[in-house]
Amino acid sequence: MNKQTIRDVAVAGKRVLVRVDFNVPLDGTGITDDTRIRAALPTINALRDAGARVVLLSHLGRPKGTVVAALRLAPVAERLSELLGTSVATSTACIGPEAEAVAAGLRPGEVALLENVRFHAAEERNDPAFARALAELGDLYVNDAFGAAHRAHASTEGIAHVLPAVAGLLLERELAVLGSALEQPERPFAAIIGGVKVSDKIEVIDHLLTRADELLIGGGVANTFLRAQGYEIGRSRHEPDKVALAAELLERAGQSDCELLLPTDVVVAPEAADDVPHQVFAVDQTPANGMILDIGPQTVQHYVQAVESAHTVIWNGPLGLFEIEPFSAGTRALAAAVGHCPGTTIVGGGDSIAAIEQAGLSDRITHVSTGGGASLEFLSGRMLPGVAALAER
């Protein structure tokens, strides 16, 4: 990454405005997973240790430009205080007199968390006036929100044109790990792409065809490819308008050095429910009234062998309807294979991460990405707006 980071700038005594990604899952007012808060701690603590006055910005959920009480950041501030072992100042606003007073009142080494930036519709519009209002709260801007770096919003991109702007340690690590896997992978390099929509993964698949040795496809994404191969898939979820594009990708795969692997057998049920009978069929035998909801055991074995022999693995997206137990076997088997792979392993996307965690193998993964959408855009070869705006080295 050829961008400046917090290591390249003096921060002592300065108000450092840090965009973090504290978009954590909540159960009422309780945080059910604090992974994203923990991921920001190295940057926050490095700035504190260097004498910065740390002002944090984040979004939470999708309030769509209005104040939603259930999406206030107070529970996050409370958990952050526990993790830091010190009180975190808060504000019920992210701009204006109250936020300015909170930021101005910090002493070196102290931390404040301002209110949800998405309570303002101007945030997602990347409104220049809103970006300038945010910039009033700091002397330096740090982007450490990899999970939001693919959004050109005021707090992720616009503000970087107003204040000196550098990367945080989490953003630096995400880009370094993903970039190395794409540009200098230890081979064989296997990529696993699942999830529901092929339209979400087209550019990633296209880009990986020029880089990976094996590309393993599952989930609803695979269904669209199976239709492109001429198979009948019954009532399975797929994207009919993307079948022709899937056929083009199959043709490109045939002309590349990358082997694109699709299911050869599938788990089929009459509907997506945990109390219905299900059966394994070869892909050319899917019944007309059935739904493909997982990869079959033969495909699992083939995919696991590919992962076990790989030296670099990237995984994004479940291989079946992971949320329902009868259709989670394929995803769980791949999670175990990725967790036991001795090479470099990178996992992104909520369901893939959940599968790794359920298998108790999180500590075996080289890198668990904090940004599902951002990692997909990066893997597709795009420059992320929140990264592009930062100062070059």
Secondary structure as UniProt FT lines:
FT   HELIX           6..8
FT   TURN            12..13
FT   STRAND          15..19
FT   STRAND          26..27
FT   TURN            28..29
FT   STRAND          30..31
FT   HELIX           35..49
FT   TURN            50..51
FT   STRAND          53..57
FT   TURN            64..65
FT   HELIX           69..71
FT   HELIX           74..84
FT   STRAND          88..90
FT   HELIX           97..104
FT   TURN            108..109
FT   STRAND          111..113
FT   HELIX           117..119
FT   HELIX           121..124
FT   TURN            125..126
FT   HELIX           128..135
FT   TURN            136..137
FT   STRAND          140..143
FT   HELIX           146..148
FT   TURN            149..150
FT   TURN            154..157
FT   HELIX           158..161
FT   STRAND          165..167
FT   HELIX           169..183
FT   STRAND          189..193
FT   HELIX           198..200
FT   HELIX           202..208
FT   TURN            209..211
FT   STRAND          214..217
FT   HELIX           219..228
FT   TURN            229..230
FT   TURN            234..235
FT   HELIX           240..242
FT   HELIX           243..254
FT   STRAND          259..261
FT   STRAND          265..269
FT   TURN            274..275
FT   STRAND          279..282
FT   HELIX           283..285
FT   TURN            288..289
FT   STRAND          291..295
FT   HELIX           297..308
FT   STRAND          312..316
FT   TURN            322..323
FT   HELIX           325..327
FT   HELIX           329..340
FT   STRAND          344..348
FT   HELIX           350..358
FT   TURN            359..360
FT   HELIX           362..364
FT   STRAND          367..368
FT   HELIX           372..379
FT   TURN            380..381
FT   HELIX           385..388
//
